[in-house]
Amino acid sequence: MNSYLEKVLNEIREKNINEPEFIQAVEEVLTTIEPVVNKHNEYEKIALIERMTEPERLITFRVPYVKDDGQTVVHRGYRVQFSSLIGPYKGGLRFHPSVNQSIMKFLGFEQIFKNALTGLPIGGGKGGSDFDPKGKSDNEIMRFCQSFMTELQRHIGQDIDVPAGDIGVGEREIGYLFGQYKRIKDTYEGGVLTGKGLSYGGSLARKEATGYGLIYFMREMLNANNNSLEGKTVVISGAGNVAIYACQKAQQYGAKVIAMCDSKGYIYDKNGIDLDCIKQIKEIDRERIYKYKDKHPEAEYVENSSIWNIKCDIALPCATQNELNLNDAQILVSNGVIAVGEGANMPCTKDATEYFLANGILVAPAKAANAGGVATSAIEMSQNSMRYYMTFDEVNQKLDNIMVNIFNSCKNAAEEYNLGNNYVAGANIAAFRKLAKAMKAQGIV
Ligand code: NDP
């Protein structure tokens, strides 16, 4: 490995010893940008990689709230303002018990590269809390969101930092967060949060954007390799925002989605997943996925087993980080998978990705393939600034064009460095070159 990159990587491992996910995300990027760094000896003197891997600001705060039974509970809130190099910090909020500093930093770091790939003027950030919205009443969710925003509002603004949703934060939570922000600031700053409800500044097609974008990227990737989605069997992990709309678009392109899951188990329906039923369970009833069997008794529900044991042509991990490991990758490959599309952030472990690539499997990397959500968030911000609403078709068409451009950036960068169809490296290189250029131009900050 390039000696400068190796030195930085070792320093990062030492300094962040308790942050395995962050180290993993940095390692993945640094090992793939080597051919670019080799051509730029000047980076070392200006500590370009050190600056790119150190957040500009990391904020943690106390979030107390009162439960319905009168008990006060304290959670920890985070906002990582990682990079404002090419625009205001931008990235979602995650409410999940697993949230910690490592996960926040890995997500914030990935976000910088993802946002650069969209071609839009947005920097990278991420935030959230170790609060678990599952099983909480609406009032508890509202009180928690209000408490969270009471602190977060000091640090955000439509030209400073613009959070959105992520795991556990959907339209309901964004609504409560937005209401509290507006109340404290006493100003209508429509663009301070994205993923808003349609009646108060949200964008049509934002809800669908990450899942749709993933499938647009997959379509381009398959096309470029003389293949298509038509008639393919697809397994999707998760049954949340990304998974549901990836399923919808894949079905529209003639693919057959045969399995989806939540964190408790998976549903395998050989006749093809009934998405309306999944939407009812997850978006409306906020129930567990096994309820699918109430309507479809012929489907199989399996607990405590990997969804990746199911034979498929295309695997779409859309749940969470490191949900697909080397063993899963080996099973998928032996079952004849042809392509993997990362809807979630860093869902494949590093050795799983390497195994796919070594076996000629097409991999659509998260930074590129799931960038449709944040790109559409940026379109939501534009609409808020213009005091204007675009139609669903207008937004969807822009999203499609953006995903085509992102795919082409990954493909062109991979070709330029003789990396064949390694779009993982292509995505990292394309994003890194843009960021490095901006960093050099802006001096030592
Ligand atoms: P949601 O909260 O809407 O859904 C997450 C889904 O994944 C749920 O069905 C959840 O099940 C399931 N899940 C979580 N952990 C596990 C696990 N360990 N094993 C199996 N299933 C699991 O989140 P999103 O769909 O918004 O986000 C999913 C991923 O996509 C995340 O990595 C996120 O960072 C990424 N992403 C999201 C974007 C967006 O626009 N929403 C944009 C770009 C990336 P359960 O309900 O049981 O917990």
Residues whose N, C-alpha, C, O or C-beta is under 5 A from the ligand:
A	BS01	NDP	G165 D166 I167 G168 T210 G238 A239 G240 N241 V242 A243 C261 D262 S263 K264 C318 A319 T320 Q321 G343 A344 N345 N370 G373
